């Protein structure tokens, strides 16, 4: 699997800071020359879909279809790297470069696996595909979600998908993500009446209105979680009001917060709770659900096979997790696709001197190759 490292080095050399594509898709299409190529670009966002048919027969919406998915865009490298972040460099069995973990390492691994798929006679037609976007680290609206919507129109949605995000914690093979929490952003404005501090009876101070109720908001658990998800917690990220002077009370107090919600709490239950806390004071509340929680079945074909392959390749029994932030896996779930995430360790993502262990890339390529061949043989 040394070729996977060569592919990764080439991918790193493209400075694909969101939403730039920099011609990387031309290289990818070239090394997978026997795959059909579809482009679903939208505005500045560049999206690539490649697929290959195995077996004899016509493709329709019921054709078994397995998809590898990921993003080629990376966050800006920042200053202070010991090596050029877009000139891959190997030292002590680690490959350095922006995106080595998040997530060109995963992309390189499934590209190499796709080159090695067994050409075999199978009883029914099946599809192996690859979906790539340049807009995962950005807004994410015109990337994977848009491609899946277009694939649905032409009856090419997959039944199974692995998003090659870096999921492992302490050691390669220790974690598979089978779901993610949703994300709700909130802006709360407590209304008051500005005035002179010497005449507090003529003021309505929003800080005093909030007062002891702050404890009912900051750090509050909306639920207790369950065996799959952590509790949904109100996390306040910003509080501000007034004019930074000591003799004028604020006219308004603005609070910004986020809730990473599980399947037990929703935007509506959050709104109802805040209303109960603040029902007798004047306030405005804006809630935006940027992503929804999802979870794939613990006992699905995809989860069971992936766990078995990981154990065969690493000797580890991977844990199933729903931790972390959002990812493009949420879009697959919205379209009814059984989706999991698996990739290298995530201890250096978005950091200076991002790097990945070369052995992890080799093992990941083997995992992806084996599960894809299992799908074709199933």
C-alpha positions in Angstrom: 0.0 0.0 0.0 3.0 2.3 -0.5 1.1 3.7 -3.5 -1.5 5.2 -1.0 1.3 7.3 0.4 2.3 8.5 -3.1 -1.3 9.4 -3.7 -1.5 11.3 -0.4 1.7 13.2 -1.2 0.2 14.3 -4.5 -3.1 15.4 -2.9 -1.3 17.4 -0.3 0.6 19.3 -3.0 -2.7 20.9 -4.1 -3.4 24.0 -1.8 -7.1 23.3 -1.7 -8.2 25.8 0.9 -12.0 26.0 1.0 -13.6 26.2 -1.6 -10.6 25.9 -3.9 -10.2 22.7 -6.0 -6.9 23.7 -7.7 -7.2 21.0 -10.4 -7.0 18.1 -7.9 -10.1 16.4 -9.5 -8.3 16.0 -12.8 -5.6 14.0 -11.0 -8.1 11.9 -9.2 -10.1 11.1 -12.3 -6.8 10.2 -14.1 -5.8 7.6 -11.5 -9.3 6.1 -11.5 -9.5 6.0 -15.3 -12.0 3.1 -15.4 -14.6 5.0 -13.3 -17.4 7.1 -14.8 -17.0 10.8 -14.0 -19.8 13.2 -13.1 -19.3 16.8 -12.0 -21.8 18.7 -9.8 -20.2 22.1 -9.4 -22.2 24.9 -7.9 -20.8 28.4 -7.8 -17.3 28.3 -6.3 -17.8 24.8 -4.9 -16.4 22.0 -7.0 -17.9 18.5 -6.5 -16.8 15.2 -8.1 -18.7 11.9 -8.3 -17.0 8.8 -9.7 -18.7 5.4 -10.0 -17.9 2.0 -11.4 -20.4 -0.8 -12.3 -19.5 -4.4 -11.4 -21.4 -7.3 -12.9 -23.8 -7.6 -15.8 -27.1 -5.7 -16.1 -28.6 -2.3 -16.1 -28.3 0.2 -13.2 -31.5 1.4 -11.5 -32.4 3.0 -8.2 -32.4 -0.4 -6.5 -28.9 -1.4 -7.6 -26.8 -2.2 -4.6 -24.5 0.8 -4.2 -21.5 1.4 -1.9 -20.0 4.9 -1.6 -16.7 6.3 -0.2 -17.1 9.9 0.6 -14.9 12.8 1.7 -13.7 16.3 1.2 -10.5 17.6 -0.5 -10.7 21.1 1.0 -8.6 22.1 3.9 -8.5 24.9 6.5 -5.8 27.6 6.1 -2.4 26.4 7.4 -1.5 29.5 9.5 2.0 30.6 10.3 4.7 28.7 12.2 5.0 25.4 10.3 8.4 23.7 10.4 7.8 22.5 6.8 5.9 24.0 3.9 2.3 22.8 4.6 1.7 22.0 0.9 5.1 20.3 0.2 4.7 16.9 1.8 7.6 15.9 4.0 8.3 12.5 5.7 10.1 12.4 9.0 10.2 9.5 11.5 7.4 7.6 9.7 5.1 10.6 9.7 3.9 12.5 6.6 3.6 16.2 7.3 1.2 18.6 5.4 -2.1 20.4 5.7 -4.9 17.8 5.4 -2.9 14.7 6.1 -5.4 13.8 8.8 -8.3 15.9 7.8 -9.0 14.4 5.5 -6.8 13.8 2.5 -5.3 10.8 4.3 -8.7 9.2 4.2 -9.3 10.2 0.6 -5.9 8.8 -0.5 -6.7 5.5 1.3 -10.0 4.9 -0.5 -8.6 6.1 -3.8 -5.9 3.4 -3.6 -8.5 0.8 -2.4 -10.6 1.7 -5.4 -7.7 1.0 -7.7 -7.3 -2.5 -6.3 -10.9 -3.7 -6.3 -11.2 -7.3 -7.4 -12.5 -7.8 -10.9 -14.8 -10.7 -10.3 -18.0 -12.3 -11.6 -20.9 -11.4 -9.4 -24.5 -12.6 -9.6 -26.0 -9.1 -9.7 -24.9 -5.6 -10.9 -23.4 -3.5 -8.1 -21.8 0.0 -7.9 -18.8 1.3 -6.1 -18.6 5.1 -6.0 -16.6 8.0 -4.7 -18.1 11.4 -3.7 -15.8 14.4 -3.1 -16.5 18.0 -2.3 -14.4 21.2 -1.9 -16.9 22.7 0.7 -16.9 20.7 3.9 -14.7 23.0 6.0 -16.8 25.9 4.8 -20.6 26.4 4.8 -21.2 23.0 3.4 -24.4 23.9 1.6 -23.3 23.5 -2.0 -21.1 20.4 -1.4 -22.2 16.9 -0.4 -25.8 17.9 0.3 -26.1 19.3 -3.2 -24.5 16.3 -4.9 -26.8 13.8 -3.0 -29.8 15.9 -4.1 -28.6 15.6 -7.8 -27.9 11.9 -7.4 -31.4 11.3 -6.2 -32.8 12.9 -9.3 -30.9 10.4 -11.5 -31.5 7.4 -9.2 -27.9 7.1 -8.2 -28.1 7.4 -4.4 -26.1 4.8 -2.5 -27.4 2.5 0.1 -24.2 2.4 2.1 -21.5 5.1 2.6 -18.3 5.4 4.6 -17.1 9.0 5.2 -13.3 8.8 5.7 -13.2 11.4 8.5 -10.4 11.0 11.1 -12.2 9.2 13.8 -9.7 7.3 15.9 -8.7 8.6 19.3 -5.6 6.9 20.9 -4.7 4.3 18.4 -5.7 3.5 14.8 -8.8 1.3 14.8 -10.2 2.2 18.1 -13.3 4.3 17.1 -16.0 4.1 14.4 -18.6 6.9 14.4 -22.1 5.8 13.7 -23.8 9.1 14.3 -23.4 12.7 15.3 -25.2 15.2 17.5 -27.1 18.1 15.8 -26.2 21.7 16.3 -28.5 24.5 17.4 -27.2 28.1 17.5 -29.0 30.6 19.7 -29.1 34.4 20.1 -31.0 35.6 23.2 -31.7 39.3 23.8 -32.9 40.4 27.2 -34.7 43.8 26.9 -34.2 46.6 29.4 -34.3 50.4 29.7 -31.1 52.3 29.6 -30.5 54.9 32.3 -28.2 56.5 34.9 -26.8 54.3 37.6 -27.6 56.9 40.2 -31.3 56.5 39.5 -31.8 52.7 39.2 -35.5 53.1 39.9 -35.8 54.8 36.5 -33.9 52.0 34.7 -34.7 48.4 33.7 -31.4 46.6 34.0 -31.4 43.5 31.8 -28.5 42.1 33.8 -30.7 42.2 36.9 -33.6 40.7 35.0 -31.5 37.7 34.1 -29.8 37.5 37.5 -30.2 34.2 39.2 -31.8 32.7 36.1 -28.5 32.6 34.3 -27.8 29.4 36.3 -30.9 27.9 34.7 -29.4 28.5 31.2 -25.6 28.3 31.4 -24.5 24.7 31.4 -28.1 23.4 31.7 -28.7 19.8 30.5 -31.9 19.6 28.4 -31.9 15.8 28.8 -29.8 13.0 30.3 -28.6 11.5 27.1 -28.8 7.7 26.4 -26.5 4.8 25.6 -25.6 6.4 22.2 -25.5 10.1 22.9 -24.2 12.5 25.5 -26.7 14.9 27.1 -27.8 18.0 25.2 -26.2 20.9 27.0 -26.7 24.7 26.7 -23.3 26.1 26.2 -23.1 29.9 26.4 -20.3 31.3 24.2 -20.8 35.1 24.5 -22.5 37.6 26.8 -22.4 41.4 26.2 -24.3 44.6 26.9 -23.8 48.2 27.7 -21.3 50.7 26.4 -18.2 49.8 28.5 -18.8 52.7 30.9 -19.6 52.5 34.7 -22.4 55.0 34.9 -25.0 53.8 32.3 -27.0 50.7 32.6 -27.5 48.5 29.5 -30.5 48.8 27.3 -30.1 45.2 26.2 -28.2 42.1 27.1 -27.2 39.8 24.3 -26.3 36.1 24.9 -25.1 33.7 22.2 -25.1 30.0 22.8 -24.9 26.6 21.2 -26.6 23.2 21.9 -25.1 20.0 20.5 -28.4 18.2 20.6 -29.0 14.4 20.6 -32.2 12.8 19.4 -33.9 13.4 22.7 -34.0 17.2 22.4 -35.1 19.5 19.6 -35.1 23.1 18.7 -38.8 23.2 19.9 -38.0 21.7 23.3 -35.2 24.1 23.7 -37.4 27.0 22.9 -40.1 25.8 25.3 -37.5 25.5 28.1 -36.1 29.0 27.6 -39.6 30.4 27.6 -40.4 28.7 31.0 -37.2 30.3 32.4 -37.8 33.8 31.0 -41.6 33.8 30.7 -42.2 37.0 32.8 -39.6 39.2 31.2 -39.2 40.9 27.8 -36.8 38.9 25.5 -36.2 37.9 21.9 -34.9 34.5 20.9 -33.5 33.4 17.6 -32.7 29.6 17.1 -31.1 28.1 14.1 -30.7 24.4 13.5 -27.5 24.1 11.4 -27.5 20.3 11.5 -29.7 17.5 12.8 -28.7 14.5 15.0 -28.6 11.0 13.3 -27.5 7.5 14.1 -27.0 4.4 12.0 -28.1 1.0 13.3 -25.5 -0.7 15.5 -26.4 -4.0 13.9 -26.5 -3.0 10.2 -24.5 -4.8 7.5 -22.2 -1.8 7.2 -21.4 -1.5 10.9 -20.9 -5.3 11.5 -18.7 -5.7 8.4 -16.6 -2.7 9.2 -16.0 -3.8 12.8 -15.0 -7.2 11.6 -12.6 -5.9 9.1 -11.0 -3.5 11.6 -10.5 -6.3 14.0 -8.9 -8.5 11.3 -6.6 -5.7 10.3 -5.7 -4.3 13.7 -6.8 -6.8 16.4 -8.9 -4.1 18.0 -12.6 -4.1 18.8 -13.5 -0.6 17.8 -16.0 1.3 19.9 -19.0 2.9 18.4 -19.2 6.7 19.0 -21.4 9.7 18.2 -19.0 12.2 19.7 -17.5 15.3 18.0 -18.8 18.1 15.8 -20.7 17.9 12.6 -19.6 16.2 9.4 -21.0 15.5 5.9 -22.2 12.1 7.1 -25.3 14.0 8.3 -26.4 14.6 4.7 -26.2 10.9 3.8 -28.4 10.1 6.8 -31.0 12.7 5.6 -31.3 10.8 2.4 -31.8 7.5 4.1 -28.3 6.2 3.4 -26.7 3.9 6.0 -23.6 5.8 6.9 -20.6 5.5 9.2 -17.3 7.4 9.6 -13.9 5.8 9.9 -10.4 7.1 9.4 -7.0 7.8 10.9 -6.3 9.4 14.3 -7.6 12.9 14.8 -4.9 14.2 17.2 -3.4 16.8 14.8 -6.4 18.0 12.8 -6.5 21.8 12.0 -3.2 22.2 13.9 0.2 23.5 13.0 2.5 20.8 11.6 -0.5 18.5 10.9 0.8 15.0 10.2 -0.3 11.4 9.9 1.5 8.1 10.6 2.3 6.3 7.4 1.4 3.0 8.8 -2.1 4.3 9.5 -2.6 5.2 5.9 -1.5 1.7 4.8 -3.8 0.0 7.3 -6.7 2.3 6.3 -6.3 1.4 2.7 -6.5 -2.3 3.5 -9.6 -1.8 5.6 -11.3 0.1 2.8 -10.3 -2.5 0.2 -11.5 -5.4 2.2 -14.9 -3.9 3.1 -15.5 -2.9 -0.5 -14.6 -6.4 -1.7 -16.9 -7.8 1.0 -19.7 -5.6 -0.4 -19.1 -6.9 -4.0 -19.1 -10.5 -2.8 -22.2 -10.2 -0.5 
